[in-house]
């Protein structure tokens, strides 16, 4: 049961006083938004003149475009300033409460809608399920599971005790509602600071248990907030994640899921703090993303006494760490201050601490571009905050990774529909003039479905074989890793005994699996390209053989394979990532090297079991589904086209209507739409493999 709350309560989330250069860096997205609007207009017109069946294809295209919402996931540990940065990115200095530390206990998705697509402000809160809570309670979350497998009973007892305290606090706050809320969803037609603090902000363990702050936070799973934002030209989702230094690693799997559904991530580091072990966990997660899709924003340069000289040193240190830890070495690193940005947004740039004020002027000496010309105080602070550079970097990636792909894919499909409608009209006359009767609808569709069945079955077999090869390679890599780790352990025990804690970096396993996945993904892309082009050729031949020269004008392109998901699960924490806590406790209880080695082998095998399942089985299933769905959508579109063409009647009266009157107007509209869609496509990068029948 979901709770629907419809309230007209005015939100106290307010727009900050606008500054002149607030949209700096978003120019590219503005152009993308204009192209999307132009294509949506063409689709709307096309739906009016499309046939009975192809109209369904057009509606599918419109629905896909309507759902376009690039997601940017913001990662970082507590005190890195993630939420303050998200507020600045959204253009509201007080949008999300950042004065409570830590403020967020769950993944919070902020859905920003442009003025061209205004949305009702609202909030949706999803609670943990009974299964989520039981796993946390009975197994202690991820760390509890590892401690249990290691036999670290004392560590597991500590974790269980902490979880019981969390449960007791939640039950005291919620009473009988505790069990009823599990798995529920609460919806609101507004949100304000009080509502957010009640649902998302962590309550004070030592404060008033009757306080509304954090009332639901301990059992909440996710939060989605929607509002119209007059700065963004296209819909955007900013995903604020909890601080990753979580005692129970409760949110690690949630963060992995958030990254899976996001093309880009911004890793927020604090300028005044060296990379910690927590940050290393972040690097593990992002190391499996394309470097191009990772932005590192070094926040809080306002706290540096000498940013002009310290920033180059910090960047060099981060680059070296990324190199040493096999992170994305080519990731773009930006520096800025969300504090400065929100000061500019609020219109209150006076009264900064001395360090922040001095740092602002020092940073201006090296960071301000003289070509900007004279700037007002707020505009200058906004520019120095780094937000313009961050916007620009994100805009480029949204356009390259998602926007262009959507435009090109949709425009190609729309062009196929438009030209097929023209061909349907030509069939009416062409078959009469040549005396050649087309196949019946039944025969044409039967031949088409034979083609579709052949290619889909063949593609499924090819994918299954490739998945099997990948699984074999992944299992072989897993076995090799366990063997190497065991030999390293025995060598350590022989040389040093148990007085020195053994440390073995599992990066080797991650690299082996990443290489295996890269080879698998490359093979899938190759198979898809060959199969998609063969399918397009066979469908084109069917059109030509069935309807002759009348359908020569249909513009076709093979299906496009979307970007395959990055193997994010490879960044999941495993036992060997620790060299303290329960790992040391377990190490200190060694009794007999031979028995210990067998116990260790069992531990690592079991601990990496879920890791392997996530990286191998689940990942390959995602890839297979994406590839098969692309081919299935292609055949669904052409099934609609074929039905419309096959159903076209032939008679003198139809011919007259086609050449003049209402049908003639329809043809003129289709011809104009074809010209405009082709012009839109010409302005993009050429799509390989396109063809005309």
C-alpha positions in Angstrom: 0.0 0.0 0.0 1.4 3.4 -1.0 0.5 6.6 0.9 -0.6 9.4 -1.4 -0.5 12.8 0.2 -1.9 15.7 -1.8 -1.1 19.0 -0.2 -0.9 22.5 -1.5 1.5 23.6 1.2 3.9 26.2 -0.2 7.4 24.9 -0.2 10.0 27.1 1.5 12.6 26.0 -1.0 13.1 29.3 -2.8 15.0 30.5 -5.8 18.1 32.5 -5.0 18.5 35.9 -6.5 19.7 35.3 -10.1 23.2 36.3 -11.1 24.1 37.1 -14.7 26.5 34.2 -15.4 24.5 31.5 -13.6 24.1 29.5 -16.8 27.8 29.7 -17.8 28.9 26.3 -19.0 25.4 25.2 -19.9 25.5 26.6 -23.5 26.0 23.1 -25.0 23.0 21.7 -23.2 20.9 24.7 -24.4 21.7 23.7 -28.0 20.9 20.1 -27.2 17.6 21.2 -25.7 16.7 23.1 -28.8 17.5 20.1 -31.0 15.4 17.8 -28.8 12.5 20.3 -29.0 12.8 20.5 -32.8 12.8 16.7 -33.1 9.8 16.4 -30.7 7.9 18.8 -32.8 8.7 16.8 -36.0 7.6 13.6 -34.2 4.3 15.3 -33.2 3.7 16.2 -36.8 4.7 12.7 -38.0 2.2 11.1 -35.6 -0.6 13.0 -37.3 0.2 11.6 -40.8 1.6 8.2 -39.9 -0.3 5.0 -40.6 -2.3 3.0 -38.1 0.6 0.8 -37.1 3.6 3.1 -37.6 1.8 5.7 -35.4 2.6 3.2 -32.5 6.3 3.4 -33.4 6.2 7.2 -33.4 4.6 7.2 -29.9 7.3 4.8 -28.6 9.9 7.3 -29.9 8.1 10.2 -28.3 7.9 8.3 -25.0 11.6 7.5 -25.1 12.5 11.1 -25.7 10.1 12.3 -22.9 12.0 10.0 -20.5 15.4 11.5 -21.4 17.0 12.5 -18.1 20.8 12.3 -17.8 21.8 11.3 -14.3 24.8 12.6 -12.5 25.8 10.7 -9.4 27.7 12.7 -6.8 30.0 10.6 -4.5 32.2 11.5 -1.6 32.7 10.9 2.1 31.1 12.8 4.9 32.3 16.4 5.2 33.4 16.6 1.6 30.6 19.1 0.8 28.6 16.9 -1.5 25.2 18.4 -0.6 26.4 21.9 -0.7 27.8 21.2 -4.2 24.4 19.7 -5.3 22.6 22.8 -4.1 25.0 25.0 -6.1 24.6 22.8 -9.2 20.8 23.1 -8.9 21.1 26.9 -8.5 19.4 27.0 -5.0 21.6 27.8 -2.1 19.1 26.4 0.5 17.5 23.6 -1.5 18.8 20.6 0.5 19.7 21.0 4.2 23.5 21.0 4.4 23.9 22.5 7.9 23.3 19.1 9.4 26.3 16.7 9.3 25.8 14.2 8.0 22.5 15.3 6.4 21.6 12.4 4.1 21.3 8.7 5.0 20.0 7.5 1.6 20.5 8.0 -2.1 18.5 11.2 -2.9 17.7 11.9 -6.5 16.9 15.5 -7.4 14.9 15.6 -10.7 15.3 19.0 -12.3 12.9 19.9 -15.0 13.5 22.9 -17.4 11.0 25.7 -17.8 10.1 24.2 -21.2 8.9 21.1 -19.4 7.6 22.3 -16.0 6.9 19.7 -13.4 4.8 19.5 -10.3 7.0 19.9 -7.3 6.9 16.7 -5.3 8.7 14.1 -3.2 8.7 10.2 -3.1 10.2 8.3 -0.2 10.8 4.6 -0.4 11.3 2.5 2.7 13.5 -0.5 3.2 11.9 -3.9 2.7 11.7 -6.6 5.3 14.3 -8.5 3.4 16.7 -5.5 3.5 16.3 -5.1 7.2 16.5 -8.8 8.0 19.8 -9.1 6.1 21.2 -6.1 8.1 19.9 -7.4 11.4 20.8 -11.0 11.1 24.0 -10.8 9.1 25.3 -7.3 10.0 25.3 -6.0 6.5 28.4 -6.5 4.3 30.9 -6.2 7.1 28.9 -8.5 9.3 28.8 -11.1 6.5 32.6 -10.9 6.1 33.2 -11.1 9.8 30.9 -14.1 10.1 32.7 -15.9 7.4 36.0 -15.1 9.0 34.8 -16.4 12.3 35.5 -13.0 14.0 32.7 -13.5 16.6 33.7 -10.5 18.7 33.6 -8.2 15.7 30.3 -9.6 14.6 28.9 -9.1 18.1 29.9 -5.5 18.1 28.2 -4.9 14.7 25.1 -6.7 15.9 25.0 -4.6 19.0 25.2 -1.4 16.9 22.5 -2.5 14.6 20.2 -3.4 17.5 20.7 0.2 18.8 19.7 1.5 15.4 16.6 -0.7 15.4 15.7 0.2 19.0 16.0 3.9 18.2 13.8 3.5 15.1 11.2 1.5 17.0 11.1 4.0 19.8 10.5 6.8 17.3 7.9 4.9 15.1 6.3 2.5 17.6 3.8 0.2 15.9 4.4 1.9 12.6 7.9 0.4 12.3 6.8 -2.9 10.8 4.0 -1.4 8.8 6.3 1.1 7.0 8.7 -1.6 5.7 8.4 -1.7 1.9 6.0 1.3 1.8 6.2 4.4 -0.4 5.2 7.9 0.7 4.3 10.5 -1.9 3.9 14.2 -1.4 2.9 17.0 -3.7 5.5 19.3 -2.2 8.7 19.3 -0.1 10.3 21.7 2.3 13.1 21.7 4.8 11.0 20.2 7.6 9.8 17.3 5.4 13.3 16.5 4.3 14.6 16.6 7.8 11.8 14.2 8.9 12.5 11.7 6.2 16.2 11.9 5.3 18.3 13.7 7.8 19.8 11.3 10.4 18.5 11.9 13.9 20.8 12.6 16.8 21.6 9.4 18.7 21.9 11.5 21.9 19.1 13.9 21.4 15.4 14.0 22.0 13.9 10.7 20.7 10.6 12.6 20.2 12.2 15.0 17.8 10.8 14.9 14.2 14.3 15.1 12.8 15.4 11.8 11.4 12.0 10.2 12.2 12.1 7.9 9.2 15.8 8.0 8.2 16.9 4.8 9.7 14.6 2.6 7.6 14.4 4.7 4.4 15.8 3.2 1.2 15.6 6.1 -1.3 14.2 9.6 -1.9 13.2 11.3 -5.1 12.5 15.0 -5.3 11.1 16.7 -8.4 10.9 20.4 -9.2 11.2 22.9 -12.0 14.5 24.6 -12.4 14.9 27.7 -14.6 18.7 27.2 -15.1 18.8 23.7 -16.7 18.0 23.6 -20.5 17.2 19.8 -20.4 16.0 17.5 -17.7 18.7 16.4 -15.3 18.9 14.1 -12.3 21.4 15.0 -9.6 21.9 12.0 -7.3 23.3 12.8 -3.9 24.7 9.7 -2.2 25.3 9.1 1.5 28.8 9.5 2.9 30.6 6.3 1.9 32.2 5.9 5.3 29.3 3.7 6.6 29.9 1.5 9.6 27.9 -1.4 8.2 28.5 -0.6 4.5 24.7 -0.5 4.4 24.7 1.7 1.3 27.5 0.2 -0.8 25.1 -1.9 -2.9 22.7 1.0 -3.2 25.6 3.2 -4.4 26.6 0.5 -6.9 23.1 0.4 -8.2 23.0 4.2 -8.5 26.2 4.1 -10.5 24.8 1.4 -12.8 21.9 3.6 -13.8 24.2 6.7 -14.3 26.5 7.5 -17.1 28.5 10.0 -15.2 29.7 10.6 -11.7 31.3 13.5 -9.8 33.7 12.4 -7.0 33.9 15.2 -4.4 37.1 15.4 -2.5 38.0 17.9 0.2 41.0 20.1 -0.6 42.2 20.2 2.9 42.3 16.4 3.4 44.6 13.9 1.8 43.1 10.9 0.1 42.0 8.5 2.8 41.2 4.8 2.8 37.5 5.8 2.4 38.5 7.7 -0.8 40.3 4.6 -1.9 37.0 2.8 -1.8 35.6 5.5 -4.0 38.5 5.1 -6.4 37.7 1.3 -6.5 34.2 2.1 -7.5 35.0 4.6 -10.2 38.0 2.8 -11.6 35.6 0.6 -13.6 34.0 3.6 -15.3 35.4 5.2 -18.4 37.8 7.9 -17.5 35.7 10.3 -19.6 32.7 9.6 -17.4 34.4 10.5 -14.2 34.9 14.0 -12.9 36.8 14.7 -9.7 35.8 18.0 -8.1 38.2 19.0 -5.3 35.9 21.1 -3.1 36.6 23.5 -0.2 39.5 25.4 -1.8 38.1 28.3 0.2 39.7 26.6 3.3 43.2 26.6 1.8 45.5 29.3 3.0 47.4 29.5 -0.3 45.2 28.0 -3.1 47.2 29.4 -6.0 50.2 27.3 -4.9 48.5 24.4 -3.2 46.1 23.5 -6.0 48.9 22.2 -8.4 50.4 20.2 -5.5 47.0 18.6 -4.6 46.4 17.8 -8.3 49.8 16.1 -8.6 49.2 14.1 -5.5 45.7 12.9 -6.7 47.2 12.0 -10.1 49.9 9.9 -8.5 47.4 8.1 -6.2 45.1 7.3 -9.2 48.1 5.9 -11.0 49.2 3.8 -8.0 45.7 2.5 -7.3 44.8 1.7 -10.9 42.2 4.5 -10.9 41.0 6.5 -13.9 44.2 8.3 -14.5 42.8 10.5 -17.3 39.8 11.6 -15.2 39.4 15.4 -15.4 40.2 17.1 -12.0 38.5 20.4 -11.3 38.9 22.7 -8.3 36.4 25.0 -6.7 34.3 25.9 -3.7 30.7 25.1 -3.3 30.7 27.5 -0.3 31.7 30.4 -2.6 29.1 29.3 -5.2 26.3 29.3 -2.6 27.4 32.6 -1.2 27.0 34.0 -4.7 23.6 32.4 -5.1 22.3 33.7 -1.8 23.5 37.3 -2.7 25.4 37.4 0.6 29.1 37.4 -0.3 30.1 39.6 2.7 31.1 38.2 6.0 33.2 35.3 4.8 35.8 33.9 7.2 39.2 35.5 6.7 40.8 32.4 5.1 37.9 32.1 2.6 38.0 35.8 1.7 41.8 35.9 1.3 41.8 32.7 -0.7 39.2 34.1 -3.0 41.4 37.1 -3.9 44.5 34.9 -4.2 42.7 32.4 -6.4 41.3 35.2 -8.6 44.9 36.1 -9.6 45.4 32.8 -11.3 41.9 31.5 -12.1 40.1 34.5 -13.6 40.2 34.6 -17.4 40.9 38.2 -18.5 38.7 37.6 -21.6 35.6 37.5 -19.3 35.8 41.3 -19.1 34.6 43.2 -16.0 32.4 41.1 -13.6 30.3 42.2 -10.7 31.2 40.9 -7.3 28.6 38.0 -7.3 29.5 37.0 -10.9 33.2 37.0 -10.0 32.6 34.8 -6.9 30.5 32.4 -9.0 33.2 32.2 -11.7 35.9 31.5 -9.1 33.7 28.8 -7.4 34.4 26.5 -10.4 30.8 25.9 -11.1 31.1 27.2 -14.7 33.9 24.7 -15.4 32.0 21.9 -13.8 28.8 22.6 -15.8 30.9 22.8 -19.0 32.6 19.5 -18.4 29.3 17.8 -17.5 27.5 19.3 -20.5 30.1 18.0 -22.9 29.7 14.5 -21.5 25.9 14.6 -21.5 25.9 15.6 -25.2 28.6 13.1 -26.3 27.4 10.1 -24.2 23.6 10.4 -24.3 22.2 13.4 -26.1 23.7 12.8 -29.5 22.9 9.1 -29.4 19.3 9.8 -28.5 18.9 12.4 -31.3 20.6 10.3 -33.9 18.7 7.1 -33.0 15.3 8.8 -32.8 15.9 10.9 -36.0 16.9 7.8 -38.0 13.8 5.9 -36.8 11.6 8.9 -37.6 13.1 9.1 -41.1 12.4 5.4 -41.7 8.8 5.9 -40.7 8.4 9.0 -42.8 9.9 7.5 -45.9 8.0 4.3 -45.4 4.7 6.3 -45.4 5.8 7.8 -48.7 6.6 4.4 -50.0 3.1 3.1 -48.9 1.6 5.7 -51.1 3.8 4.8 -54.0 2.8 1.2 -53.7 -0.8 2.1 -54.5 0.3 3.5 -57.9 3.4 1.4 -58.6 1.8 -1.9 -58.4 -1.1 -0.8 -60.7 1.3 0.7 -63.3 3.6 -2.4 -63.3 0.7 -4.9 -63.0 2.6 -6.5 -60.2 0.5 -7.5 -57.2 2.2 -7.3 -53.8 2.1 -10.2 -51.5 -0.9 -10.5 -49.3 -0.6 -9.0 -45.8 -0.4 -12.6 -44.4 2.4 -13.7 -46.8 4.4 -10.5 -46.3 4.2 -10.7 -42.5 4.9 -14.4 -42.5 8.1 -13.8 -44.5 9.0 -10.9 -42.2 8.5 -12.9 -39.0 10.6 -15.7 -40.5 13.4 -13.2 -40.9 12.9 -11.8 -37.4 12.9 -15.3 -35.8 16.0 -16.4 -37.7 18.1 -13.3 -36.7 16.8 -13.2 -33.1 17.5 -16.9 -32.5 20.9 -16.7 -34.2 21.8 -13.6 -32.2 20.7 -15.3 -29.0 22.9 -18.3 -29.7 25.9 -16.0 -30.5 25.4 -14.1 -27.3 25.0 -17.3 -25.2 28.2 -18.6 -26.6 30.0 -15.3 -25.9 28.6 -15.2 -22.4 29.7 -18.8 -21.7 33.2 -17.8 -22.9 33.2 -14.8 -20.5 32.0 -16.9 -17.6 34.7 -19.5 -18.2 37.4 -16.8 -18.4 36.1 -15.1 -15.2 36.0 -18.4 -13.3 39.6 -19.1 -14.4 40.7 -15.7 -13.3 39.0 -16.2 -9.9 40.7 -19.6 -9.4 44.1 -18.2 -10.3 43.7 -15.3 -7.9 42.8 -17.6 -5.0 45.7 -19.8 -5.8 48.1 -16.8 -5.9 46.8 -15.3 -2.8 47.1 -18.6 -0.9 50.7 -19.1 -2.1 51.5 -15.5 -1.0 49.9 -16.2 2.4 51.9 -19.4 3.0 55.1 -17.7 1.9 54.4 -14.8 4.4 53.7 -17.2 7.2 56.9 -19.1 6.5 59.0 -16.0 6.4 57.4 -13.8 9.0 55.0 -15.9 11.0 51.9 -14.3 12.3 53.6 -11.4 14.1 53.3 -9.2 11.0 49.8 -8.9 9.5 49.7 -10.2 6.0 48.4 -7.7 3.4 47.5 -8.8 -0.1 46.0 -6.3 -2.6 43.1 -7.8 -4.5 43.6 -5.3 -7.4 45.0 -8.3 -9.4 41.6 -10.0 -9.3 39.8 -6.8 -10.3 42.2 -6.2 -13.2 41.8 -9.8 -14.5 38.0 -9.5 -14.4 38.0 -6.0 -15.9 40.1 -7.2 -18.8 37.8 -10.2 -19.3 34.8 -8.0 -19.3 36.3 -5.5 -21.7 37.0 -8.4 -24.1 33.5 -9.7 -23.6 31.9 -6.3 -24.3 34.0 -5.7 -27.4 33.0 -9.1 -28.8 29.3 -8.4 -28.1 29.6 -5.0 -29.9 31.2 -6.8 -32.9 28.5 -9.5 -33.0 25.8 -6.9 -32.7 27.1 -4.8 -35.5 27.3 -7.7 -37.9 23.9 -9.1 -36.9 22.2 -5.8 -37.0 23.5 -5.0 -40.5 22.5 -8.5 -41.7 19.0 -8.0 -40.3 18.7 -4.6 -41.9 19.8 -6.1 -45.3 17.3 -8.9 -45.1 14.4 -6.6 -44.2 15.4 -4.2 -47.0 15.5 -7.2 -49.5 12.0 -8.3 -48.3 10.6 -4.8 -49.0 12.2 -4.7 -52.5 11.2 -8.2 -53.4 7.6 -7.7 -52.2 6.9 -4.2 -53.4 9.5 -3.5 -56.1 10.7 0.0 -57.0 7.8 1.6 -55.1 9.7 1.3 -51.8 13.1 2.4 -53.0 12.9 5.6 -51.1 12.7 4.0 -47.6 15.6 5.3 -45.5 16.9 2.6 -43.2 19.6 2.4 -40.5 20.6 -0.7 -38.5 19.8 -0.8 -34.8 22.2 1.1 -32.6 23.6 -0.7 -29.6 23.5 1.6 -26.5 26.6 1.9 -24.4 27.1 -1.2 -22.4 27.1 -0.8 -18.6 30.4 -0.5 -16.8 31.3 -3.3 -14.4 30.7 -1.2 -11.3 30.4 -4.3 -9.0 34.2 -4.8 -9.4 34.6 -2.0 -6.9 32.6 -3.8 -4.2 34.5 -4.2 -1.0 35.9 -7.7 -0.3 37.7 -9.1 2.7 41.2 -8.4 1.4 40.5 -4.6 1.1 40.8 -4.4 4.9 43.9 -4.5 7.0 42.4 -3.5 10.3 39.4 -4.2 12.4 38.0 -7.7 12.2 40.6 -8.8 9.7 43.5 -8.2 12.2 41.3 -9.7 15.0 40.9 -12.8 12.9 44.6 -12.9 11.9 45.7 -12.8 15.6 43.8 -16.0 16.3 45.9 -18.1 14.0 46.3 -21.6 15.3 48.4 -23.8 12.9 49.4 -22.6 9.5 48.0 -25.5 7.5 44.6 -25.3 9.1 44.7 -21.6 8.8 45.5 -21.7 5.0 42.5 -24.0 4.4 40.3 -21.6 6.4 41.6 -18.7 4.5 41.0 -20.3 1.1 37.4 -21.0 2.1 37.0 -17.4 3.4 38.2 -15.8 0.2 36.3 -18.2 -2.0 33.1 -17.4 -0.2 33.8 -13.7 0.2 34.4 -13.3 -3.5 31.4 -15.5 -4.5 28.9 -12.6 -4.5 31.6 -10.3 -6.0 32.0 -12.8 -8.9 28.2 -13.3 -9.2 27.7 -9.5 -9.5 30.6 -9.1 -12.0 29.9 -12.2 -14.1 26.3 -13.4 -14.0 24.4 -10.2 -13.4 26.6 -8.0 -15.6 26.5 -10.4 -18.6 22.7 -10.7 -18.2 22.4 -6.9 -18.4 24.5 -6.8 -21.6 22.6 -9.6 -23.2 19.2 -7.9 -22.5 20.4 -4.6 -23.9 21.7 -6.2 -27.1 18.6 -8.4 -27.6 16.2 -5.5 -26.9 17.9 -3.4 -29.5 17.3 -6.0 -32.2 13.8 -6.7 -30.9 12.9 -3.0 -31.1 14.2 -2.8 -34.7 11.9 -5.7 -35.8 8.9 -4.2 -33.9 9.3 -1.0 -35.8 9.5 -2.7 -39.2 6.6 -4.9 -38.4 4.5 -1.8 -38.0 5.8 -0.4 -41.3 5.2 -3.6 -43.2 1.6 -3.9 -41.9 0.9 -0.3 -43.1 2.4 -0.9 -46.5 0.8 -4.3 -47.0 -2.6 -3.0 -46.0 -2.6 -0.3 -48.7 -5.5 -0.8 -51.1 -5.1 -0.3 -54.9 -7.8 1.4 -57.0 -8.3 4.3 -59.4 -10.1 6.2 -56.7 -7.3 5.8 -54.2 -4.8 6.8 -56.9 -6.7 10.0 -57.5 -6.8 10.8 -53.8 -3.1 10.1 -53.5 -2.2 12.6 -56.2 -4.6 15.3 -55.0 -6.8 16.3 -52.2 -6.4 15.1 -48.6 -4.0 12.3 -49.5 -1.9 14.7 -51.6 -1.6 17.1 -48.7 -0.5 14.2 -46.5 2.2 13.3 -49.1 3.4 17.0 -49.1 3.6 16.9 -45.3 5.6 13.7 -45.4 8.0 15.1 -48.0 8.5 18.2 -45.9 9.0 16.2 -42.7 11.5 14.0 -44.5 13.5 17.1 -45.6 13.5 18.5 -42.1 14.5 15.2 -40.4 17.3 14.7 -42.9 18.5 18.3 -42.2 18.6 17.5 -38.5 20.5 14.4 -39.1 23.0 16.1 -41.4 23.9 18.5 -38.5 24.9 15.5 -36.5 27.7 13.0 -36.9 27.0 10.5 -39.7 25.5 7.3 -38.6 27.5 4.3 -40.0 25.7 1.6 -41.8 22.6 3.6 -43.0 21.1 2.7 -46.3 18.3 3.3 -48.7 16.4 0.4 -50.2 
